[in-house]
Amino acid sequence: MAEHEPYAAPEWIKPGTWYGTAKITIRNPGTTALVNPEISFRVRPDQYVENRHGLVFIREGDVITGYFVFERSTVPPDGGSQEFTVNISRAVPGPGPLPSGFRINGRPAPEGR
């Protein structure tokens, strides 16, 4: 991971039997704020995703693309962060894997902590 590129940190905060709530934190170690960044990521085709809080998005196939809600639209520089949560379910028990393949403003965003 490059020293100053933004990255995504996905984690389960409430895994359940039939669905789970995932929190995705976008961190900005750079020196310039990220203002209204476009965020995209992949989910499995069998996963149903709904907004819990913080991201307005559309789904095309297995790709989710969206933007933070207004009050979270700026990711501060120098290690600042913003987060959003989504509920993920499937037709079988367990929510499946966490989202992956994150991109911020069209550029790959590695996963980190």
C-alpha positions as CSV (number, residue, x, y, z in Angstrom):
1,M,0.0,0.0,0.0
2,A,1.4,3.4,-1.0
3,E,2.1,5.7,2.0
4,H,-0.4,8.4,1.1
5,E,-3.2,6.7,-0.9
6,P,-6.6,6.3,0.6
7,Y,-7.7,2.8,1.7
8,A,-10.7,0.9,2.8
9,A,-11.1,-1.1,6.0
10,P,-14.1,-3.4,5.9
11,E,-15.2,-5.4,9.0
12,W,-18.3,-7.2,10.3
13,I,-19.8,-5.3,13.2
14,K,-22.9,-7.5,13.5
15,P,-22.7,-10.8,11.8
16,G,-26.0,-12.7,12.0
17,T,-27.5,-16.0,11.0
18,W,-29.3,-14.6,7.9
19,Y,-27.7,-11.2,7.4
20,G,-24.7,-9.1,8.7
21,T,-23.9,-5.5,9.1
22,A,-20.6,-4.4,7.6
23,K,-18.8,-1.2,8.5
24,I,-16.5,0.2,5.9
25,T,-14.0,2.9,7.0
26,I,-12.3,5.0,4.3
27,R,-9.0,6.3,5.6
28,N,-7.1,9.2,4.1
29,P,-3.4,9.3,5.0
30,G,-2.7,11.9,2.3
31,T,-2.3,15.6,2.8
32,T,-5.4,16.7,0.8
33,A,-9.0,16.2,1.9
34,L,-11.1,13.8,-0.3
35,V,-14.2,15.8,-1.1
36,N,-17.3,13.8,-2.2
37,P,-15.3,10.8,-3.3
38,E,-16.9,8.1,-5.5
39,I,-16.6,4.8,-3.7
40,S,-17.1,1.5,-5.4
41,F,-16.7,-2.1,-4.3
42,R,-17.7,-5.7,-5.3
43,V,-20.1,-8.1,-3.6
44,R,-21.0,-11.6,-4.6
45,P,-23.9,-11.9,-7.0
46,D,-26.0,-13.8,-4.4
47,Q,-25.6,-11.0,-1.8
48,Y,-28.4,-8.5,-1.2
49,V,-27.1,-5.2,0.0
50,E,-29.0,-2.4,1.6
51,N,-27.9,0.9,3.0
52,R,-27.8,1.1,6.7
53,H,-26.2,4.5,7.1
54,G,-23.7,6.8,5.4
55,L,-23.7,5.9,1.7
56,V,-26.1,6.5,-1.2
57,F,-25.4,3.9,-3.9
58,I,-26.6,2.0,-6.9
59,R,-25.8,-1.5,-7.8
60,E,-24.9,-2.8,-11.3
61,G,-24.3,-6.5,-11.3
62,D,-21.9,-7.2,-8.5
63,V,-20.5,-3.6,-8.3
64,I,-21.8,-1.1,-5.8
65,T,-21.0,2.5,-6.5
66,G,-21.9,5.5,-4.3
67,Y,-21.1,8.6,-2.4
68,F,-21.1,9.5,1.3
69,V,-24.2,11.3,2.6
70,F,-23.7,15.0,2.8
71,E,-22.6,15.2,6.4
72,R,-19.8,12.7,5.7
73,S,-18.9,13.9,2.2
74,T,-15.3,15.0,3.2
75,V,-12.7,12.6,4.3
76,P,-10.1,14.8,6.2
77,P,-6.4,14.5,5.4
78,D,-3.5,13.3,7.6
79,G,-5.2,10.1,8.7
80,G,-8.8,11.3,8.8
81,S,-11.6,8.9,8.1
82,Q,-15.3,8.5,7.3
83,E,-17.4,5.3,7.5
84,F,-20.6,3.8,6.2
85,T,-22.5,0.7,7.1
86,V,-24.5,-1.7,4.9
87,N,-26.6,-4.7,5.6
88,I,-25.8,-7.8,3.6
89,S,-27.9,-10.9,3.3
90,R,-28.3,-14.0,1.1
91,A,-31.0,-16.7,0.5
92,V,-28.9,-19.1,2.6
93,P,-27.6,-18.7,6.1
94,G,-24.8,-16.3,6.7
95,P,-24.1,-13.0,4.9
96,G,-21.2,-14.3,2.9
97,P,-17.8,-12.6,2.5
98,L,-17.1,-8.9,3.2
99,P,-17.2,-6.5,0.3
100,S,-13.9,-6.3,-1.6
101,G,-12.3,-4.7,-4.7
102,F,-12.6,-1.2,-3.3
103,R,-12.0,1.8,-5.6
104,I,-12.0,5.5,-4.6
105,N,-12.5,8.0,-7.5
106,G,-11.9,5.2,-9.9
107,R,-8.5,4.2,-8.5
108,P,-7.8,0.9,-6.6
109,A,-8.0,1.4,-2.8
110,P,-6.2,-1.3,-0.9
111,E,-7.8,-2.9,2.1
112,G,-6.1,-2.0,5.4
113,R,-6.7,-1.3,9.0
